Amino acid sequence: MESGEHRWKEVNLSALFKKQLEPELERETGERRRGRDIMVSVDHGPQSKHAFDWAIVHLCRMADTLHLVHVVPNSDDEVLFGATQALMERLAIEAYEVAMVQTVARIIEGDIGKAICREAARIKPAALVLGTRGRGIIKSVLQGSVSQYCFNHCSCPVVIVPPKEAGDLSVI
């Protein structure tokens, strides 16, 4: 599909879950019952999985909707689409099992940082969660960093999760 500046494809995850109100959710009131939109940028790397894990453990709560976004240079690549769809299905099942959140997934074509920020502007999430390779400030400035770009250009709160190797370093 096309929407103004970029092309995208929805990943159908509805067949994985039955839409039903969980008994625990019936006890919730107000905002906790309505839930929030949490956006996580994912790819096939370990830093992305670490950021996803951090988001479902530390940020997501019942009734939230988790928006998984993966940016590709060409959305017509069926092999990449199939691999990404399988990844998003696994992550959606894990998110439901761990945090009882529903998941929406979208594969977007375009420049990574710009596409993530456009999608964040469309969704208006409570937070955007990104992983980082932990290259350090010099390499990030010279080579560019998607997480740095999103931090500077997205209008929503951005959580940058450091790599596992960073140990107990705080989340930016």
Buried (B, 14 or more C-beta within 10 A) or exposed (E): EEEEEBBBBEBEBEEEEEEEEEEEBEEBEEEBEEBBBBBBBBBEEEBBBBBBBBBBEEBBBBBBBBBBBBBBEEBEBEEBBEEBBEBBBEBBBBBBEEBBBBBBBBBBBBBBBBBBBBBBEBBEBBBBBBBBBBEEEEEBEEEEBBBBBBBEBBEBEBBBBBBBEEEEEEEE
